[in-house]
């Protein structure tokens, strides 16, 4: 991938992470709503996956400088 593609991908992943964290916060803070444990684990796994992808792209961009 070229640098521009990586930056575009980084922006997209960052936006996805932000949206997912907002959704997670909203869903998990619902009072009176019982959520199964797998829901919390799913959010955590998705957040960690996005963060890992973002870190990989940042590392690649730094190596290319």
C-alpha positions in Angstrom: 0.0 0.0 0.0 1.1 3.5 -0.6 1.4 6.1 2.2 -1.8 7.8 1.1 -3.8 4.5 1.2 -2.3 3.8 4.7 -3.4 7.2 6.0 -6.9 6.7 4.5 -7.1 3.3 6.2 -5.8 4.7 9.4 -8.5 7.4 9.4 -11.2 4.9 8.6 -10.1 2.6 11.4 -9.9 5.5 13.9 -13.4 6.5 13.0 -14.7 3.0 13.4 -12.9 2.7 16.8 -14.5 5.9 18.0 -17.9 4.8 16.9 -17.5 1.4 18.5 -16.3 2.9 21.8 -19.3 5.2 21.8 -21.7 2.4 21.1 -20.1 0.2 23.7 -20.3 3.0 26.3 -24.0 3.6 25.5 -25.0 -0.1 25.5 -23.1 -1.1 28.6 -24.4 1.9 30.6 -28.0 1.0 30.0 -29.7 0.6 33.4 -32.1 -2.2 33.8 -30.8 -4.0 30.8 -29.0 -7.3 31.5 -26.4 -8.1 28.9 -24.8 -11.5 28.5 -21.1 -11.8 29.1 -20.3 -12.6 25.5 -21.6 -9.1 24.5 -19.0 -7.4 26.7 -16.3 -9.8 25.4 -17.3 -9.1 21.8 -17.0 -5.4 22.3 -13.6 -5.8 24.0 -12.3 -8.1 21.2 -13.5 -5.7 18.5 -11.9 -2.7 20.2 -8.6 -4.6 20.6 -8.6 -5.7 17.0 -9.1 -2.2 15.8 -6.4 -0.8 18.1 -4.0 -3.5 16.9 -4.7 -2.6 13.3 -4.2 1.1 14.0 -0.9 0.4 15.7 0.3 -1.7 12.8 -0.5 1.1 10.3 1.2 3.7 12.5 4.3 1.6 12.8 4.4 1.0 9.1 4.0 4.8 8.4 6.8 5.6 10.9 9.1 3.0 9.3 8.6 4.6 5.9 9.7 8.1 7.1 
